[in-house]
Amino acid sequence: MDTTNYTGTNMGVKRVNVRKMTVTAMLSAVGFVLMYLDLSVPFVPFFLKLDVSDLPALLASFSLGPVYGLLVSLIKNLLHLPVTQSGGIGELSNFILCTALVVPAGIIYQLKKTKKNAIIAVFVGLLVMTIMSYPSNVYVIYPLYYKFIMPEAAIMEIYKGVADTFFPFMNIDTMAKGILYFNVPFTFVKDLITALITILIYQPLRPLLKGNN
């Protein structure tokens, strides 16, 4: 029995899988490094940091598929756990929100791989992530912070201090309002930057990420 074609196909599949895992590892490492390159913004609470560490996960989701985008999101946060300053809570938040961005974007882009659909995909992902940022913070992330990192009253004082300094018209009398007024728009702007960079660099990087000549 001739097994040449079967063997050739097998080898081809293995090469593709190895390449995908290699690219996933590479992008995860880049995402991990980018988590260090964060910036404080003066008109939001100090613990909200501006970074583009979701960019590699979004590139993985476009080039390899949404499952790989999720894997990059997971691996970069696992790599960051040994140096965490938030007891892993910040990493959990990053994983939830990054996944909410890259999985919907990846699913939509895989349906039709055009520049127009890429733009639609990143903005749908951005919308899903922004909406998700409110309940995930209110019901999961901040209750964990209250329990392990900082009391709710202390965090409220930080929000009120920033609001009094920069936005005196804001009445922040509950944590939910603080999250709505600061975290949600900040999350949108932070990953809007990521989305725009993705749109600009994905096509030039696509051959490298997918292994096309």
N, C-alpha and C positions, 0 to 999 in steps of 0.2 A: 504494500500500500504506500502511495506517495504522500509523505507528510510535509513536503517542502513548503507549500503555501500555508499550512496550518502553523508550522514552526515559525515561518517568516512573520505571520500575523501576530503570533504570541510575542515574538521579540519586539515587534513594533509597539504593541500595547505596553510592554514592560518599559520600553524607552520613554514613551509618553508619560507613563505614571511616575517614573524616576524624575523626569524633567519637571513635572508638576510639583512634586514634593520638594525638589531642589529650589524652584522658584518660590514656593510657599515659605520655605525656611529662610530664603534670602529676604523676602518681603517682611517676614516676621521680625527679622533682625533689624531691618531698617525702621520698622515701626517702633521697636523697642528703643532704638537710639533717638528717634524723634520725640519720644515721651520725655526725654531729658531737655529738649530744646523748647521749653515752654516760657511764656512771658506773662508777667502780672499786668493787669490792666487797672489803672487807678480808680475808675468809676464803677467797679464791681467789687464784691468781697474778695479778699486776698486769696482765698482757696480756689477761686475759679481762674484757671490758667488757660491761656491761649496757646494752642499747639496744632500741628497738622499730622499727628501720629495716626489718624484714621486713613490717611492717603494710601499707604501700601495695601491696606485691606480692601479699599475700593478698587485699586488697580488689580488686585488678585480676583476680585469678584467679577470684574469686566473681562479679564483675559482668560481666566481658568474656570469661572463659574462661582455662584454664590456660596457654595459649600466651602470653597477655598478662601473666600473672603472672610467667612466666619472663622475658619481655622487660623488665619493670620491674626484676626482680632483676639482669639483665645490665646494663641501662643505668645504674642507680644506682651499680654497682660500677665501671663504665667512667668515669663522671663523677668518682668518688673517686680514680682512679688518679693524677692529677697531684699530689694532696696526700697520697699514701700514705706511711706511716711503716714499712711492712713490705715494701717492694719488690714490692707487688702480691700477696703471699702471703696476707695477711689478706683482701683482696678476693676472691681465688680461693676461700678457705674460706667466706666469706660467701655467694658465689654458689652453691657446691655445696649448702650447708645450707639456704639460703633456697629454692632450687629443689626440694630434697627435701621441704620443707614445703608450698609453694604448689601444686605440680603435682598431687600426689595429692589434696590438699584440693579443688582446683578441679575435677578430674575427677569426684570423688564428688558435689560439690555440683551440678554441671551435670546429673547424672542425675535429681535430684529437688530442686527449689528450695524447700525448706521450712526453717523454723528448726531443727527436729529434725535434719534431714539436714545443715544447716550445722554444728551442734555435732559430729555424728559426723565430718564431713569435716575439721574443724580438728584434732580429736584423732587421727584417723588420720594426717593430715599431720605432726602433732607427734610421733607415735610413729615414723614413717618417718625423720624428720629426726634424732631422738635416736639411733636405731639407726645411721644413716649417719654420725653424728658420730664414732663410734669408729674404723671403718676408714679414713675419709677423713683423720682426723688422724694415725693411726698410720702409714699407708702413703703418704700424699701430702703433707699440709701440714707436718707436723713434719720429715720428711726435707728438705724445701725450706728450712725455718728453719735446720736444722743446717748446711746448705751455704752459705746466703747471709746469715743474720742473726746467729745465736748458736749456739755449740757445744752439743752435746747435754749435756755435763757441766754447763755453766752453767745450762741450763734445769732439769736434774735438781735442782740445788742450790736453785733457786727453789721447786720443788715440795716438796722436803724441808723447807725453811724454813717454808713456810706450814703444812705438816702438823705439824711439831714445835710450832708456836705455837698452832694452833687444834684440831688433831686428833691428839694424841700416840699414839692407839691405831692409827693408820694406819702400815702398813709399806710405804713407797714405795721399792722397790729397783729398779724398772724404769720407763722412760718410759711403757710401755703401762699400768701401774698408775696412774701419775699422771693420764693422760688419762681412764682409766676412772673414777677416784674424783673428779676435779675437772671435767674438760671435759664429760663426758656429762651428769651431773646439772645442771651450770650451763646447758648448752644447753637442757635440758628446761625448767628454770625460766624462762629468758629468753624462750623462745618460748611458754611457757604464758601469760605475761603478754600477749604479742602476740595469742594465740588468744582470750583472754578479752575483750580490747579489741575485737577484730574482731566477736565475737558481739554485743557491746553496741552498736556503732556502725554495723554494716553496713546494717541495715534503714532507719535514718534517712537514711543517705547513698546508699542504692540508687537513688532517683530521679535524684539529681545525677550519679551515675556512669554510669547507663544511659541518661540522657536522657529518662526518662519524666515526663510531667506528673502 
